[in-house]
Each structure stands twice: as C-alpha cells, then as structure tokens.
Amino acid sequence: QKEVEQNSGPLSVPEGAIASLNCTYSDRGSQSFFWYRQYSGKSPELIMFIYSNGDKEDGRFTAQLNKASQYVSLLIRDSQPSDSATYLCAGVLSGAGSYQLTFGKGTKLSVIP
Amino acid sequence: EAQVTQNPRYLITVTGKKLTVTCSQNMNHEYMSWYRQDPGLGLRQIYYSMNVEVTDKGDVPEGYKVSRKEKRNFPLILESPSPNQTSLYFCASSSPTGSYGYTFGSGTRLTVV
C-alpha cells in the first residue's frame, strides 16, 4: 500500500531554533507534496506545497523535496510558540487521481519559550 | 471569502438516530471529500466525489453515505450511527487540477452515545 510516513513526535525545540520535520513516502512515482499545520481541534491549514526537487522558501518556512531518496521535509526557522501544532505531510501518489491526497499521521511540534 | 462550510460544529446524538452533516463550498471546486480524524490514526478518507453525481468510497466508508446532487454541496449521512463513529469529521474541497491541495472545513465533532 502506498503510504506517507511521519514520525509522530513530539518534537520539542526551543524558541528561536530551527524545527525540522520529515516525511518519507513509499511510492517513487509520487508527484506533488503538501504541508499542513493543524492546531488541536482545528482544521488542517495549508502552509506549503512543493512539486520539484530542491528547496522552496516562504517566509520562515522552507520545504525540501528529494525524489531520489523519497523524502520531504519542512524547516521552520526562528520557531515561535505559536508554531506549536501538528504538522501533516501529504502527497499525490502515482496512480491516484490528481485530486487524491494521501496524508501522513502527523508530527506534533512543541516550541518551548 | 472562499471557504468550506460544515454544519453543525458539534453534535451529540444517540445510537441509531439518523443524522446528516452538511458541507458546502463556494469555490466552484469539482472535488470534495470527507475525512474522519481519530487520535493516533490520522486523517482517514470516508468518501470522495470527483463531480456532480460521481462519488466513490475512501478507506473507511462503512456506516456512511454521501450524495452529490449539486456541485457546491456534499452532505455526509449516518443512517444508524454507532459509538465507534464518534470522531472529528472534516470536509475538504480541491481546485480543478488539485494543484493547491485541499481547503478544509472547520470540522464537526460528533459524539454518539
């Protein structure tokens, strides 16, 4: 079964540090990837998407995609307590329709003041 | 404002009493989907719809029904709810190409007693 895997955490980082969140996927033909942030009891909120190998930066967030190694990562620079949330990695896996996202179970991030 | 609207936000019901959770989007999205989220299990897809009158089962469809009579609406029906359907439910919709991921509704916290 094609899957997206994430370490459930919790990942704890001090305020101001870089938080690194990782995701691996089983299907080499997977295409685009998305990172969502979800606060407890709230709906997932899209923060980044990446389609091509390499890095994509948006403010304090950098998404990295390495298709050869089949991993996706999200870096959060200058982490703030408000970044404390669960981060979901999702991908459009090969064979699925372009609409179908497969989600990882999420990594819980805690930023310590 | 572009959004996915779910109602109700909270619902407590008794076993066997039919209920409907509504979902409506104002973005003219073709694709809509329902997920449930349980601790440790992540987001699990219940049903999805590629367009009007086109629906298909996700990973956990048992005990649920859906319909897509209009493009904007995608209600989730529980004909005879059971306690194991107690969960947090999310509706999501996607742009025609799926390029920008999903937009999620605010969620429905369902408790079946």
Contacts between the chains, C-beta under 8 A, distances in Angstrom:
chain1	res1	chain2	res2	distance
A	8	B	40	7.9
A	32	B	98	8.0
A	32	B	99	7.2
A	34	B	101	4.3
A	34	B	102	8.0
A	36	B	101	7.6
A	41	B	88	7.4
A	41	B	107	7.5
A	41	B	109	7.6
A	42	B	106	7.6
A	42	B	107	7.1
A	43	B	90	5.8
A	43	B	104	4.0
A	43	B	105	6.3
A	43	B	106	5.4
A	43	B	107	5.1
A	44	B	43	7.6
A	44	B	90	7.4
A	44	B	102	7.7
A	44	B	104	5.2
A	45	B	104	7.6
A	46	B	100	7.3
A	46	B	101	4.8
A	46	B	102	7.3
A	46	B	103	7.6
A	49	B	99	7.8
A	49	B	100	6.6
A	49	B	101	5.7
A	88	B	42	7.6
A	88	B	43	7.1
A	90	B	101	7.1
A	92	B	98	6.7
A	97	B	50	7.0
A	97	B	98	7.6
A	98	B	97	6.2
A	98	B	98	4.3
A	98	B	99	8.0
A	99	B	30	7.9
A	99	B	31	4.1
A	99	B	48	7.6
A	99	B	50	6.8
A	99	B	94	5.0
A	99	B	98	4.3
A	100	B	48	7.4
A	100	B	98	7.8
A	101	B	98	7.9
A	101	B	101	6.8
A	101	B	102	6.2
A	103	B	42	5.9
A	103	B	43	4.6
A	104	B	42	6.8
A	105	B	40	7.4
A	105	B	41	7.1
A	105	B	42	3.5
A	106	B	42	6.1
